[in-house]
């Protein structure tokens, strides 16, 4: 969706205390003032949020604005910055365009993760792995209520389209183009010649059960440990109803970012 309305209220999200990022915050403040835009707090209903950092900053901003319908645009001060739209040396020009309304909003699905009675949203991915470093686990898994067996492996990743270019990609999982309402299921080092990654739609939730007889499985949501599965316990993952709103400049499409980041 192409925005055509100028931005009136902006929030700035900076997660680094480096001098370059501090200087960038000052630049954003000058641009906002010169364009007559209100600089507001993150919780005060901005029209657009600007992150200064890398993909980690984008991830944290997505979490912060889940349910608030606030698009997030990123200026890249990180190493990869796949989700960002503006390079650091293009900050002024890029943000002036965005503030005039020259940006596209892409809705990205999230995941709902449940262990027992507790639940968490995941923007990027969920990872279930052995609680003991270097130890293989046995995971039972079912998709859409259909049992697919038990697999010895190092773990399993379930990712959204935004997360498919992260840990999932580095483990040979499929890349999901922005716009798909699907999740990827990728096993890490499976002890099998036949297991392949799966891409499943909205109505096919994943259930992963710890079938390891004498070890627990740690569940990690967007890089944060949220719980452990003792033998026989399971985690349920499904596509959620909430959406992350990614704002990009019109020419910074998924495929252009993919080509620049991974294909060169």
Backbone bond lengths (Angstrom), bond angles and torsions (degrees), N, CA, C in turn:
res aa  C-N    CA-C-N  psi(-1)  N-CA   C-N-CA  omega(-1)  CA-C   N-CA-C  phi
1 X - - - 1.459 - - 1.525 108.79 -
2 X 1.329 117.17 122.04 1.461 122.17 -179.83 1.518 109.75 -87.12
3 X 1.317 115.97 123.54 1.454 119.86 176.98 1.523 109.24 -79.32
4 X 1.305 117.22 139.57 1.463 121.11 176.44 1.529 110.74 -122.30
5 X 1.325 117.51 0.36 1.458 122.24 -178.07 1.528 109.62 -96.39
6 X 1.311 117.14 128.11 1.467 119.16 175.62 1.532 111.16 -59.75
7 X 1.298 115.33 147.81 1.464 121.57 -179.48 1.525 109.25 -79.96
8 X 1.321 116.72 134.70 1.463 121.65 179.98 1.526 113.12 -108.54
9 X 1.360 116.45 -26.83 1.463 120.56 -177.53 1.527 108.62 -134.55
10 X 1.316 117.02 127.30 1.467 122.95 -175.39 1.520 110.01 -126.69
11 X 1.340 115.86 138.52 1.464 122.02 170.60 1.527 108.52 -112.64
12 X 1.308 117.38 140.88 1.463 122.65 178.54 1.524 108.40 -110.49
13 X 1.347 115.44 128.44 1.465 121.67 -179.82 1.526 107.73 -118.38
14 X 1.312 116.94 109.90 1.465 121.89 179.31 1.523 108.14 -123.10
15 X 1.333 116.80 125.72 1.458 120.80 -175.77 1.525 112.47 -110.58
16 X 1.313 116.66 10.03 1.458 119.90 -179.91 1.525 109.25 -123.66
17 X 1.325 115.62 146.10 1.463 120.56 178.06 1.532 110.94 -102.85
18 X 1.346 116.25 12.95 1.455 118.96 178.59 1.527 110.13 -64.05
19 X 1.328 115.41 152.00 1.457 120.40 -177.49 1.528 112.00 -60.30
20 X 1.343 116.80 -36.31 1.463 119.85 -179.08 1.527 111.38 -64.54
21 X 1.332 117.14 -38.07 1.462 120.34 179.27 1.514 110.35 -72.67
22 X 1.327 118.07 -39.15 1.459 121.16 176.91 1.525 110.49 -60.38
23 X 1.320 116.56 -40.60 1.469 120.83 177.28 1.527 110.46 -65.35
24 X 1.346 116.33 -37.56 1.459 120.38 179.16 1.525 111.42 -65.36
25 X 1.324 116.88 -38.34 1.471 120.44 176.81 1.522 109.91 -58.69
26 X 1.323 116.88 -42.47 1.466 120.99 178.53 1.523 111.04 -63.04
27 X 1.325 117.11 -39.08 1.462 120.70 178.45 1.525 110.78 -63.75
28 X 1.337 115.65 -43.29 1.469 119.30 179.07 1.519 110.06 -62.35
29 X 1.306 117.02 -41.84 1.468 120.63 179.61 1.524 110.91 -61.44
30 X 1.346 117.21 -38.19 1.470 119.98 179.43 1.531 110.61 -68.65
31 X 1.339 116.53 -40.46 1.470 119.94 179.21 1.522 110.25 -63.91
32 X 1.318 116.30 -45.38 1.463 121.55 -179.47 1.534 110.08 -59.35
33 X 1.323 115.98 -44.79 1.469 119.87 -178.81 1.526 111.06 -65.32
34 X 1.340 116.69 -42.05 1.463 119.83 -177.65 1.520 112.72 -68.00
35 X 1.348 117.14 -25.22 1.460 121.43 -178.57 1.523 112.36 -97.87
36 X 1.331 116.93 4.02 1.450 120.33 177.80 1.514 113.98 69.01
37 X 1.329 116.69 32.45 1.468 122.24 -178.48 1.523 108.77 -100.78
38 X 1.326 115.55 144.39 1.461 120.57 178.69 1.524 110.23 -84.20
39 X 1.324 116.55 127.90 1.462 122.22 174.32 1.525 107.45 -90.74
40 X 1.327 116.27 117.37 1.455 120.24 -171.75 1.516 110.69 -122.81
41 X 1.322 116.15 170.50 1.458 120.73 177.76 1.525 109.94 -75.36
42 X 1.327 115.27 163.01 1.461 120.35 -176.83 1.525 112.11 -66.06
43 X 1.321 116.85 -24.21 1.466 120.05 -176.27 1.526 113.17 -100.53
44 X 1.325 116.21 9.96 1.459 119.86 -171.09 1.529 112.80 -111.13
45 X 1.326 117.21 33.16 1.455 121.49 172.10 1.514 116.46 69.88
46 X 1.345 119.42 50.34 1.466 119.68 177.36 1.531 111.55 -70.31
47 X 1.335 115.69 155.75 1.463 121.00 173.34 1.526 111.00 -78.60
48 X 1.332 115.62 -26.37 1.465 121.71 -177.17 1.521 108.34 -153.43
49 X 1.337 115.45 140.32 1.464 121.16 173.66 1.523 108.58 -110.27
50 X 1.319 116.34 136.66 1.462 122.77 179.39 1.519 108.34 -112.67
51 X 1.338 116.87 123.48 1.461 119.83 174.94 1.521 109.62 -101.72
52 X 1.311 115.94 143.43 1.460 123.26 176.11 1.519 106.35 -118.75
53 X 1.318 117.17 100.94 1.458 122.10 -175.40 1.513 109.71 165.42
54 X 1.339 115.93 -144.93 1.456 121.05 179.04 1.511 111.42 -119.62
55 X 1.326 116.18 -151.29 1.460 120.26 -178.77 1.523 111.75 -66.64
56 X 1.323 117.59 -31.50 1.458 119.84 177.12 1.524 111.74 -62.58
57 X 1.324 116.34 -39.21 1.456 120.51 177.19 1.517 110.90 -66.09
58 X 1.337 116.81 -39.67 1.462 120.44 177.34 1.527 110.07 -62.92
59 X 1.317 116.14 -42.50 1.466 120.67 -179.06 1.524 110.95 -60.84
60 X 1.326 116.61 -46.45 1.460 120.09 -179.94 1.528 111.26 -64.76
61 X 1.326 116.79 -37.55 1.465 119.77 178.68 1.526 111.01 -67.51
62 X 1.321 117.66 -39.91 1.466 120.29 176.78 1.532 110.37 -58.14
63 X 1.327 116.22 -44.83 1.466 119.87 178.42 1.529 110.74 -61.35
64 X 1.308 115.72 -42.89 1.461 120.29 -175.91 1.534 111.40 -63.72
65 X 1.328 116.73 -34.32 1.462 120.00 -174.73 1.527 113.60 -104.58
66 X 1.331 118.34 10.79 1.463 119.95 176.70 1.528 109.33 -58.31
67 X 1.319 115.21 130.46 1.457 120.47 179.30 1.508 114.29 85.23
68 X 1.337 118.15 -9.54 1.464 121.26 -177.08 1.525 112.55 -97.08
69 X 1.337 117.13 -9.12 1.463 122.62 179.28 1.536 111.61 58.92
70 X 1.330 116.39 41.91 1.461 121.87 177.29 1.524 109.27 -106.85
71 X 1.337 119.72 117.39 1.459 120.41 176.30 1.530 111.11 -68.05
72 X 1.323 115.29 147.48 1.466 121.58 -178.85 1.522 108.86 -121.09
73 X 1.328 116.67 125.39 1.457 121.56 175.94 1.526 108.31 -117.08
74 X 1.334 116.80 140.61 1.454 120.41 -173.66 1.512 114.03 -114.97
75 X 1.337 115.08 138.96 1.464 121.91 168.86 1.523 106.23 -104.14
76 X 1.319 116.60 125.34 1.461 121.38 -168.03 1.530 112.91 -82.33
77 X 1.328 115.21 111.65 1.451 121.81 169.58 1.530 110.00 -118.53
78 X 1.344 116.51 15.08 1.449 121.82 -179.50 1.517 111.75 -101.58
79 X 1.340 115.13 -166.86 1.472 119.67 -177.65 1.519 111.27 -84.12
80 X 1.338 118.24 -47.45 1.461 121.88 -178.49 1.527 110.32 -104.16
81 X 1.308 116.36 -59.30 1.458 119.84 177.32 1.512 113.96 63.09
82 X 1.337 116.48 42.20 1.464 119.84 -177.14 1.529 111.86 -61.64
83 X 1.323 117.34 -34.94 1.458 121.00 -177.57 1.526 113.07 -85.05
84 X 1.319 116.88 -9.46 1.462 119.37 178.96 1.523 110.00 -80.73
85 X 1.338 115.48 161.60 1.458 120.81 -174.80 1.517 113.68 -117.45
86 X 1.330 116.01 -20.16 1.458 120.60 -172.72 1.528 108.94 -126.56
87 X 1.323 117.54 129.82 1.457 120.78 176.11 1.529 109.60 -77.43
88 X 1.319 115.84 155.63 1.467 120.46 -174.14 1.527 112.14 -57.40
89 X 1.349 117.09 -38.80 1.468 119.24 -177.81 1.527 112.98 -79.04
90 X 1.337 116.93 -0.79 1.468 121.68 177.05 1.526 111.14 -112.76
91 X 1.331 116.80 16.17 1.467 120.70 -171.08 1.523 112.47 -55.55
92 X 1.325 117.86 -52.66 1.459 119.99 -174.75 1.523 111.64 -61.57
93 X 1.320 116.57 -52.57 1.463 120.65 -177.19 1.520 111.07 -62.80
94 X 1.340 116.52 -44.71 1.458 120.64 -177.17 1.514 112.53 -64.84
95 X 1.343 117.29 -45.14 1.456 119.59 -178.49 1.526 112.10 -71.17
96 X 1.314 117.60 -34.55 1.463 118.94 175.84 1.527 110.41 -60.51
97 X 1.323 116.61 -41.74 1.470 120.02 176.64 1.533 110.85 -62.71
98 X 1.327 115.67 -46.65 1.465 119.41 -178.78 1.524 111.00 -61.87
99 X 1.319 116.94 -41.93 1.464 120.56 -178.46 1.525 111.68 -67.67
100 X 1.342 117.20 -24.47 1.465 120.09 174.39 1.531 112.30 -78.58
101 X 1.338 116.40 -4.77 1.463 120.54 -179.84 1.505 114.16 99.31
102 X 1.332 118.56 9.31 1.461 122.27 -178.86 1.532 110.51 -87.99
103 X 1.309 116.95 63.88 1.460 119.70 175.97 1.523 109.92 -144.40
104 X 1.322 114.37 157.57 1.463 122.92 179.42 1.524 107.69 -108.33
105 X 1.317 117.19 140.11 1.461 122.14 177.48 1.527 109.28 -107.42
106 X 1.312 116.25 123.26 1.460 123.07 177.79 1.523 108.56 -109.26
107 X 1.322 117.10 126.64 1.458 120.85 177.79 1.527 109.18 -88.65
108 X 1.322 116.09 124.26 1.455 122.33 -177.66 1.523 110.12 -113.64
109 X 1.349 118.16 130.17 1.465 119.39 -178.99 1.521 111.91 -69.78
110 X 1.322 114.57 156.71 1.458 122.10 174.32 1.526 108.70 -115.54
111 X 1.320 115.61 176.78 1.461 122.00 176.70 1.520 109.93 -116.59
112 X 1.315 116.08 146.24 1.465 122.35 168.86 1.527 107.62 -103.05
113 X 1.328 116.47 126.16 1.462 122.61 -176.73 1.527 108.17 -117.18
114 X 1.338 117.12 128.62 1.460 120.36 -177.98 1.524 111.04 -131.71
115 X 1.333 114.98 132.65 1.458 122.41 171.01 1.516 106.33 -127.95
116 X 1.306 117.43 111.97 1.452 120.32 -175.21 1.515 110.06 61.09
117 X 1.320 116.97 -125.41 1.452 120.97 179.84 1.513 114.56 -95.01
118 X 1.335 117.61 3.64 1.465 121.38 -178.48 1.523 110.56 -102.06
119 X 1.334 116.23 146.63 1.466 119.65 -179.38 1.522 110.23 -141.43
120 X 1.334 115.54 155.19 1.457 123.48 179.82 1.523 108.96 -143.93
121 X 1.336 117.90 147.63 1.465 120.17 170.49 1.524 110.07 -88.08
122 X 1.319 116.77 144.24 1.463 121.90 175.13 1.519 108.65 -121.55
123 X 1.310 116.09 127.86 1.459 121.41 177.05 1.528 110.39 -86.20
124 X 1.318 116.65 -42.40 1.461 120.95 -176.63 1.524 113.26 -102.10
125 X 1.352 116.38 -62.59 1.455 117.43 -172.41 1.516 112.52 -161.74
126 X 1.326 113.88 166.92 1.460 124.35 173.85 1.522 106.63 -124.97
127 X 1.317 116.74 135.27 1.464 121.61 -178.73 1.514 108.66 -129.33
128 X 1.330 116.17 125.14 1.464 121.98 175.34 1.523 107.73 -112.13
129 X 1.334 116.82 124.19 1.455 120.90 -175.33 1.524 110.06 -148.42
130 X 1.318 116.92 170.31 1.455 120.76 -179.42 1.525 111.51 -62.42
131 X 1.305 116.46 140.63 1.462 120.73 176.10 1.525 111.71 -74.61
132 X 1.338 116.33 -13.75 1.466 121.51 176.49 1.508 108.89 -107.41
133 X 1.326 116.43 119.29 1.451 122.57 -175.75 1.525 111.44 -55.03
134 X 1.338 116.10 129.02 1.450 121.97 175.18 1.509 115.31 84.13
135 X 1.336 117.51 1.09 1.462 119.53 -178.63 1.530 111.36 -99.21
136 X 1.326 115.91 134.99 1.458 120.91 175.88 1.526 110.04 -72.52
137 X 1.328 115.66 148.31 1.466 121.07 176.04 1.528 109.18 -122.12
138 X 1.319 115.21 165.19 1.461 121.19 173.87 1.521 107.99 -113.93
139 X 1.324 115.27 120.66 1.453 121.02 -175.82 1.523 110.12 -118.05
140 X 1.321 115.54 125.40 1.447 120.28 169.17 1.514 108.40 -87.85
141 X 1.328 116.92 143.00 1.464 117.34 -179.64 1.520 111.12 -144.49
142 X 1.319 113.83 148.26 1.460 121.73 178.58 1.516 107.91 -138.76
143 X 1.330 116.24 143.72 1.461 122.46 178.22 1.515 108.52 -122.31
144 X 1.319 116.85 124.28 1.451 120.71 -179.27 1.517 113.10 61.17
145 X 1.344 116.20 30.29 1.455 120.76 -179.99 1.512 114.73 82.89
146 X 1.337 118.53 -1.37 1.466 121.95 179.39 1.526 110.03 -99.06
147 X 1.316 115.89 122.02 1.459 122.10 -177.16 1.516 110.48 -69.85
148 X 1.334 116.40 131.22 1.463 121.61 -179.99 1.523 112.00 -114.90
149 X 1.333 117.27 10.39 1.459 120.37 172.98 1.511 113.95 99.30
150 X 1.339 114.19 -168.66 1.466 123.03 -178.89 1.523 108.18 -120.16
151 X 1.323 115.88 135.12 1.465 119.93 -173.82 1.530 110.87 -130.83
152 X 1.350 118.11 123.67 1.464 120.42 169.72 1.534 108.99 -72.01
153 X 1.315 117.41 132.61 1.463 121.23 -175.94 1.522 109.48 -167.04
154 X 1.336 115.37 179.01 1.465 119.56 174.03 1.522 111.77 -90.41
155 X 1.326 117.01 -13.87 1.459 120.06 178.78 1.514 111.00 157.82
156 X 1.335 115.65 -177.89 1.456 121.22 178.64 1.530 108.27 -139.75
157 X 1.344 115.47 140.27 1.457 123.12 178.49 1.520 108.24 -113.18
158 X 1.321 116.76 133.30 1.460 121.79 170.95 1.525 106.20 -118.97
159 X 1.338 117.34 121.17 1.461 119.93 -171.92 1.522 112.52 -128.66
160 X 1.312 114.82 152.58 1.459 123.56 171.84 1.527 108.70 -83.95
161 X 1.350 118.16 174.52 1.470 118.76 173.16 1.525 112.75 -57.41
162 X 1.338 118.36 -41.94 1.468 118.98 179.27 1.519 111.23 -66.57
163 X 1.336 118.15 -31.53 1.457 121.66 178.75 1.516 114.27 -85.73
164 X 1.323 116.93 -10.60 1.475 119.19 -175.56 1.520 112.24 -67.65
165 X 1.338 117.97 -20.61 1.464 120.83 178.93 1.525 112.08 -94.88
166 X 1.321 117.20 13.24 1.462 121.39 179.17 1.532 109.52 -106.87
167 X 1.336 117.90 -123.19 1.466 122.02 -176.36 1.527 111.30 -59.28
168 X 1.322 116.64 -35.78 1.461 121.06 177.98 1.523 111.72 -57.28
169 X 1.321 117.23 -46.52 1.465 121.47 -178.91 1.527 111.14 -64.14
170 X 1.336 117.39 -41.75 1.456 120.66 -177.67 1.529 112.21 -67.37
171 X 1.342 116.98 -16.85 1.456 121.22 177.15 1.524 112.73 -102.51
172 X 1.325 116.98 17.17 1.462 120.82 176.07 1.508 114.54 82.51
173 X 1.333 117.27 14.99 1.457 120.39 179.05 1.512 112.04 -77.86
174 X 1.331 117.13 167.87 1.457 121.25 -178.36 1.518 112.52 -76.11
175 X 1.323 115.69 146.73 1.461 121.02 174.04 1.524 108.32 -87.70
176 X 1.336 116.43 126.93 1.460 121.72 178.23 1.526 108.95 -103.10
177 X 1.311 115.67 120.21 1.468 120.97 -178.98 1.517 109.72 -69.17
178 X 1.350 116.74 140.42 1.456 120.86 176.44 1.522 109.79 -54.36
179 X 1.313 116.30 133.85 1.457 122.05 -177.75 1.514 112.17 114.60
180 X 1.338 117.05 -21.10 1.459 120.58 176.10 1.525 110.36 -76.38
181 X 1.323 116.23 138.07 1.459 121.04 174.49 1.528 106.84 -102.67
182 X 1.327 115.04 74.89 1.463 121.07 -173.69 1.517 108.65 -152.86
183 X 1.348 115.48 165.59 1.460 120.50 175.11 1.528 109.17 -130.67
184 X 1.324 115.33 150.52 1.458 121.63 179.93 1.522 109.63 -103.71
185 X 1.337 116.23 138.80 1.467 122.97 177.36 1.522 107.43 -116.86
186 X 1.325 116.81 116.56 1.461 122.00 -174.58 1.525 109.95 -131.42
187 X 1.322 117.33 123.32 1.461 120.69 176.88 1.524 110.22 -84.82
188 X 1.325 115.03 144.98 1.458 121.86 179.55 1.523 108.36 -98.50
189 X 1.329 116.63 120.83 1.462 123.13 179.25 1.529 112.13 48.56
190 X 1.340 118.67 56.40 1.465 119.84 179.53 1.521 111.31 -69.65
191 X 1.323 116.31 140.24 1.460 120.83 178.92 1.531 108.18 -88.19
192 X 1.327 114.80 67.49 1.459 121.36 -175.77 1.520 109.49 -161.35
193 X 1.328 116.15 149.74 1.463 121.37 175.82 1.522 111.77 -93.33
194 X 1.322 117.82 -3.57 1.465 120.18 -169.17 1.522 114.78 -117.88
195 X 1.324 117.82 -17.17 1.462 119.71 -176.15 1.526 109.97 -74.66
196 X 1.331 115.37 132.55 1.459 122.02 177.78 1.533 108.80 -130.24
197 X 1.331 117.07 156.01 1.466 118.98 176.82 1.525 111.47 -60.06
198 X 1.314 115.55 151.26 1.455 122.27 178.74 1.521 109.75 -120.08
199 X 1.326 116.71 143.64 1.455 122.84 169.72 1.520 106.58 -114.34
200 X 1.334 116.25 121.51 1.468 119.33 -172.65 1.531 110.15 -125.06
201 X 1.337 116.72 148.97 1.465 121.25 -176.68 1.518 112.68 -85.65
202 X 1.304 114.90 -174.47 1.466 122.64 -170.47 1.523 113.09 -59.40
203 X 1.318 117.67 -37.95 1.465 119.75 -172.73 1.525 113.36 -91.13
204 X 1.328 118.41 17.88 1.460 122.05 -179.25 1.528 110.34 -122.19
205 X 1.342 118.57 81.16 1.467 120.46 179.31 1.528 111.74 -69.45
206 X 1.318 114.98 156.15 1.464 122.65 178.67 1.516 109.23 -105.55
207 X 1.322 116.38 133.33 1.463 122.18 172.25 1.525 107.95 -119.87
208 X 1.332 116.25 124.95 1.464 122.00 179.21 1.523 108.27 -117.72
209 X 1.340 116.33 124.80 1.465 121.72 -178.11 1.519 109.62 -115.74
210 X 1.322 116.31 136.64 1.460 121.26 176.45 1.531 109.34 -76.63
211 X 1.327 115.68 108.27 1.468 121.16 177.74 1.526 111.96 -102.74
212 X 1.334 116.97 9.60 1.458 121.23 175.22 1.526 108.43 -70.09
213 X 1.317 117.55 129.66 1.460 119.95 -173.28 1.517 113.35 -71.34
214 X 1.328 117.47 -33.31 1.469 118.76 -171.70 1.525 112.88 -133.92
215 X 1.333 116.80 33.72 1.457 118.39 179.60 1.518 111.87 -154.34
216 X 1.327 115.95 152.61 1.463 120.62 178.98 1.525 110.79 -95.21
217 X 1.324 114.73 162.13 1.463 123.23 179.09 1.523 108.21 -117.89
218 X 1.322 116.01 128.90 1.466 121.23 178.61 1.524 109.51 -91.35
219 X 1.337 116.13 135.63 1.460 121.88 177.95 1.530 108.56 -107.52
220 X 1.331 115.77 125.91 1.461 122.72 -176.23 1.526 108.56 -119.42
221 X 1.325 117.11 124.35 1.464 123.03 179.87 1.525 108.48 -112.40
222 X 1.338 116.54 117.32 1.466 121.58 179.93 1.524 111.95 49.82
223 X 1.333 115.53 43.20 1.456 121.35 175.80 1.515 115.90 84.73
224 X 1.339 117.57 -1.43 1.462 121.09 -178.28 1.528 109.98 -115.40
225 X 1.331 116.83 129.13 1.460 120.47 176.80 1.531 109.81 -68.28
226 X 1.352 115.52 128.22 1.469 119.42 -178.66 1.518 112.94 -115.44
227 X 1.336 118.70 -16.52 1.452 119.42 -179.89 1.506 112.50 177.08
228 X 1.335 115.49 175.04 1.458 122.22 178.09 1.519 109.36 -126.15
229 X 1.327 114.79 145.23 1.462 121.75 175.22 1.515 108.07 -104.98
230 X 1.313 116.48 116.26 1.455 120.06 171.78 1.528 108.30 -79.13
231 X 1.340 118.48 165.55 1.472 120.38 -179.09 1.526 111.75 -49.87
232 X 1.329 116.01 128.67 1.458 122.45 179.95 1.510 114.73 91.76
233 X 1.343 118.82 -13.06 1.465 121.09 179.87 1.520 110.75 -87.60
234 X 1.345 116.60 157.60 1.461 119.49 -175.75 1.519 112.27 -135.85
235 X 1.337 114.20 158.62 1.456 122.84 172.22 1.524 107.44 -116.78
236 X 1.322 115.93 137.79 1.464 122.00 179.38 1.523 108.96 -111.26
237 X 1.329 115.85 132.63 1.462 121.70 -178.48 1.522 108.63 -129.91
238 X 1.315 115.61 128.99 1.459 120.31 175.94 1.523 109.56 -142.45
239 X 1.327 116.45 159.91 1.451 120.13 174.10 1.518 109.55 -65.50
240 X 1.322 116.68 132.43 1.449 121.53 -175.83 1.518 112.78 -90.41
241 X 1.310 114.87 175.11 1.462 121.23 178.98 1.534 111.44 -89.13
242 X 1.324 117.77 -23.39 1.467 120.06 179.61 1.522 110.53 -75.19
243 X 1.321 115.22 154.63 1.453 121.44 -179.64 1.531 110.09 -128.59
244 X 1.332 115.11 141.35 1.456 120.54 166.74 1.526 107.46 -86.09
245 X 1.327 116.85 137.65 1.466 120.60 179.65 1.523 108.88 -106.59
246 X 1.322 115.67 107.94 1.459 122.23 -179.66 1.528 109.13 -96.37
247 X 1.320 116.81 121.66 1.465 121.63 176.21 1.531 108.79 -99.85
248 X 1.322 115.93 133.03 1.466 120.80 178.32 1.525 109.12 -137.65
249 X 1.314 116.36 156.17 1.461 119.41 169.03 1.529 108.09 -65.67
250 X 1.330 118.82 147.70 1.471 120.89 -171.89 1.526 114.70 -54.43
251 X 1.333 117.57 -35.77 1.464 120.24 -177.30 1.531 112.78 -81.82
252 X 1.318 117.85 -10.97 1.466 120.92 -178.14 1.521 109.53 -91.51
253 X 1.310 115.07 68.19 1.460 122.01 -178.02 1.526 110.85 -78.45
254 X 1.329 115.29 169.61 1.463 119.35 177.57 1.526 110.51 -57.17
255 X 1.343 116.82 -47.86 1.459 119.28 -174.68 1.524 112.32 -69.17
256 X 1.327 117.39 -33.07 1.465 118.21 176.41 1.530 110.31 -67.65
257 X 1.346 117.48 -40.44 1.450 120.63 177.49 1.524 110.59 -66.45
258 X 1.322 116.60 -39.66 1.470 121.16 179.55 1.528 110.40 -62.48
259 X 1.330 116.15 -44.84 1.466 119.91 -179.64 1.525 110.85 -63.45
260 X 1.327 116.26 -45.82 1.468 120.00 -177.72 1.534 112.15 -65.92
261 X 1.335 116.47 -37.65 1.467 120.77 -171.51 1.517 113.27 -87.10
262 X 1.330 116.67 -41.46 1.469 119.37 -169.75 1.526 114.67 -115.20
263 X 1.332 117.99 -23.20 1.470 119.43 -171.93 1.512 112.82 -96.74
264 X 1.325 117.97 -8.96 1.462 119.09 -177.78 1.528 111.08 -96.70
